[in-house]
Amino acid sequence: MTRIYLLLLLVATSGCFNLDADLLNPGDKITSYQMAAYTGKVDFRLDSTYTLPKDFVNVFTLQSQGIGETSPTTIYAAYLGDTTRIATDTVIVYCHGYDHHMDFYYPRAQLLANVGSKDRFGVMMMDFRSFGLSQGPPSEEGLYADVNAAITWLKSKGLTGDRLILYGFSLGGVPATYLAANPRSLSAEKLILESPFASTGSITADATGLNIPASAVTTLKFDNAQQIKSVLQPFFWTSGINDSFLNITTNGDVIFANYHGVYGEAHRIPGADHSTVPQTWGFNNYTDSLLKFVTR
């Protein structure tokens, strides 16, 4: 008992495991956005058949103001697609992971824009507060406000909820799930989650190997496993069976089991790690499955 107490104390007071810092971590820094021209580290690169026209890649700022905040925060966003077609296109709002910035995730957004055919879908993504060139500091409410700012911008361009798809990867699953369950500007038509975590409690247990309260290492209260119970929209979930960051059994499987909406489909990818689902599954298999879901 004494040894367990000392271990808990060490985890809670040391910097080796701090969810607030680890999950809301902007990672590598940039001085400007390069998008397709970015030469830094990425999870994968696509061949020229996925290249988007230069005028289909638009980077701009948005004003994000959350509930209870007295002033807005400037964040950066990117829209991949023809902005004149937002009023008629289906748009995927892509919420990226717990590290890096939009340049790093550009190939993923580029892949989504080409689901089904060349430049088929509009894709909106944003850098959360303190990520990329977005101002900070980051916060739980900030995540929801930042994604909602992007949705509000799309709404101002004519997007309606029946053409809004929310896609959350890793950390991005938090605002995607929350806003699917608790819409602000628009109610999304469908929800897609890739490699999501169930809650801060599940991450704490996975990282420490102990059944300790998440409050011992974080003030964050993310709970996708609870929020998904309020999601009624069609739901697509995929995770790597070999995810070494998030145990699929205690995270993705729990989320999917808690979903009780109108339609759900699960894709467990053998051999895939946390950030390798699209490339391990195969880009064609990945995009074909997404197309069937989005257009069903």
Buried (B, 14 or more C-beta within 10 A) or exposed (E): EEEEEEBBEEBBEEEEBBBBEBBBBBBEEBEEBBBBEBEEEBBEEBEEEBBBEEEBBBBEEBEBBBEEEEEBBEBBBBBBBBBEEBEEBBBBBBBBBBBBBBBBBBBBBBBBBBBEEEBBBBBBBBBBBBBBBBBBEBBBEBBBBBBBBBBBBBBEBEBEBEBBBBBBBBBBBBBBBBBBBEBBBBBBBBBBBBBBBBBBBBBBBBBBEEEBEBEBBBEBEBBBBBBBBBBBBBBBBBBBBBBEBBBBBBBBBBBBEBBEBEEBBBBBBEEBBBBBBBBBBEBEEBBBBBBEBBEE
